[in-house]
Amino acid sequence: MTQAAVSPGMAALILFGVFFALLIVRVPVAFALGLSCLPLLLVEERLSPLVLFNETFKAYNSFILLAVPLFLLTANLMSIGGITDRLVRLSRALVGNFPGALAQINVILSVFFAGISGSSTADAASQSKIFIDAQTREGYDLSFSIAITAVSAVLAVIIPPSILMIVWGGVISVSIGALYLAGIIPGLLIAGAQMATVHVYAKKYNYPVYPRATLREFFTAIFVSIPALLTPFIVVGGILLGWFTATESACVAVIYAALLSIFFYREMSLSQLYSALLETGRLSAVALFCVGTASAFGWMLAYYQIPRELLSNVTAWGMGPIGVGFFIAFVFLVVGCFLDAIPAIIIVGTTLEPLSRSVDMHPIHFAIVAIVSLAFGLVTPPYGLCLMVACAVAKVRLRYAIKDTMIMLAPMLVVLAALIVFPEIALFLPRLFAPEFLK
């Protein structure tokens, strides 16, 4: 193999320099990733700009990526088909008597929503419309209302079925069933941390509390919500029992959500179905375009052996599994501030995977640490997509809710640190229910 025209260091400088320069001038991330490859493709004699198109379209030759638009469609069908309303009713029956009742309901609904949709963006959009105005009318501070809505929405990428877990499994060849099981306990711990934060806010600012639900109201709420709550059990259970793959489980989720909305709850019209399909197409195009251009960017990194050059210095530090875990979390926390989670997995996940193997960090543990860290990026500027959505619904600037958002992230960072130090938080359920997925 002949010498490349550009050294790995110079190639990295050009790729990342052009990428961040384009971000500064507000070029969308997906376009910035693709355009940053062009200078090297033009100067390298053995390459041509056609590589960008080839690698972009090769990324879509993946059966598993079909699950992305299908889970987005599931989320949209939930929002318009009456499923969300039933889950709100159940959430109120469960935690309506807690301090900061409506904010607690917000968090619990995010847990339920996460177990069905897998999309934080869809969660943030639907719950912002439900809760932000309702909370401010009940006396909650607007900044707090935006922050808790955005922060609780990130649970959708941690609690299964998660779109990020599907992409991770497809890119790094890790069992998606094991990732689903591994995300349950960290997701619930983070939800618990958010509820504790709401409790502190509620006590400090005297936020309202609802009367405790009667037994009749409680069991009625459970009864009408059971069909919706079966969705995560069907999706995750079907994969674990070998009934269907991750992509097929997404198809089942769509069919089940549609049947519930049309025939059981009878709250979805043809015009609403058309709107859901249109919105799904729009969100899917954005997400999957990022996958394609990020794959091309990742191919350029591999061609110039940039990951090997970067990691050669890191491995010389002699860190153990815990040190590497914190280093991985730090990298993903920083990257998540600037880059969407899907391209971050394709570029950074594949780059750091050899480092995790070098210290015998379990692939599932590595994946969950990375995904939880990336979840923070959904609410941290300048990217912060969930926070952007919540602020857009509330019609305020992003900086308006940053202080409360940062406060809410502090206890979540404690959970992330515990996850790094104690791998069994992630590995306990996979070892218990599906040890064959860990091999």
C-alpha positions, 0 to 999 in steps of 0.5 A, a space after each residue: 500500500 502506497 503512502 497517503 498524501 496526508 499524515 493522520 495528524 493533518 487529516 484529523 486537523 482537516 476533518 475536524 477543523 472543517 467540521 467545526 467551522 461548518 457548525 460555527 456558521 450553522 450548517 446542519 450537522 448531517 451536511 457538515 459531516 459530509 462536506 468536511 470529507 470533501 477537501 481530503 477526497 479532492 487532494 488524495 490521489 487514490 480517492 475521489 468525491 464519489 467515495 462520499 456518495 458510496 459510503 453514505 449509501 452503503 450505510 443504508 444497506 442495513 436491515 436493522 436501520 429499518 427499526 428507526 422509522 418504525 419506532 418513530 412511527 410508533 411514538 407518533 401513533 401513541 401521541 395521536 391515538 389516545 395512548 398517551 392520555 391513558 398513560 397520563 391518567 395512570 401516572 397521575 394515579 401513581 404519583 399525583 400525591 407526591 410533592 410537585 405532582 405534575 412534574 412527577 407525572 411528567 417524569 413517570 410518563 417519560 418512563 412509560 413513553 420510553 418503554 414504547 417509543 425509543 425516541 427522545 425527540 418524539 417524547 420531548 415534542 409530545 410532552 412539551 405540548 402536554 406539560 409546559 403550559 399546564 405546569 406554568 398555569 399551576 404555578 410552576 416556574 417556566 424555566 423549571 417546567 421546560 427543564 424537567 420536560 426536556 431532561 425526562 425525555 432523555 430516558 427514551 434513549 436509555 430505557 428499551 426499546 431505544 433507537 440508539 441501542 439499535 444503531 449501536 448493535 448494528 454498528 458495533 455488532 453487540 446483542 440488542 437484546 442484551 442492550 435492552 435488558 442492560 438499559 432498564 436499571 440505569 434508566 430507572 435510577 436516572 428517573 429516580 434521580 429526576 423525581 428526587 430533584 423534583 421533590 427538592 424543588 417542590 419543597 423549596 418553592 411549595 409546588 402543588 400536590 394533588 389528592 391521593 387517588 382512590 383505589 377505584 381510580 387507581 385500578 381504573 387507570 391501570 385497567 385502561 392503560 394495560 394495553 399500552 403498557 404491554 408494548 415494551 413487554 411484547 417488544 423486549 420479550 419477543 426479542 429475548 424469546 426469539 420470536 422476532 429480531 429488533 427490526 421485526 419488533 419495531 414492525 410489531 410495535 407499529 402494528 400494535 400501536 395502530 390497532 390500539 389507536 384505531 380499534 381499541 381506543 378509537 381515537 385516530 382518524 385517517 387525517 391524523 394517521 396521515 399526519 403521523 406518517 408525514 412527521 415520521 418521514 420527516 424525522 426519519 430523513 433527518 436521523 438517517 441522513 446523519 447515519 449516512 454522512 457520519 459513516 462516510 466521515 468514519 470511513 475517512 477516519 479509518 482510512 487515515 488510521 486516525 483512531 489508532 493514532 489517537 488511542 496510541 497516546 491514551 493507552 500509554 496512560 495505563 488506565 484501568 477499567 474504571 479510569 477508561 470508563 470515566 474517560 469514555 464517559 467524558 469523551 461522549 459527554 463532550 461530543 454529545 454537546 456538539 453532535 447528534 447521538 447517532 453519528 457520535 456512535 458511528 464515529 466515536 463509538 467505533 473509535 473508542 471500542 478498541 480502548 474498552 477491549 484493551 482493559 477488558 471492559 464488557 462490550 455491553 457495559 461500554 455501550 450503556 456508559 456511552 449511551 447514557 453519556 450521549 443522553 446528556 447531550 440531548 439537553 446540553 447546549 449548543 446541540 441539546 435537541 430535546 432542550 431546543 424542542 421544549 424551548 421552542 414549544 414554550 417560545 423562549 430562548 435556549 439560555 432561559 432554561 439552562 440553569 435549571 437544566 444543569 441543576 437537574 443533570 447533577 444527580 444524573 451524573 452521580 448515577 452515571 459515575 455509579 454505573 461506571 464504577 459498578 458494571 453490574 448495574 448494567 450487567 445484572 439483568 442480562 446475566 439473569 435473564 439472557 446470559 447467552 447474549 453476553 457471550 
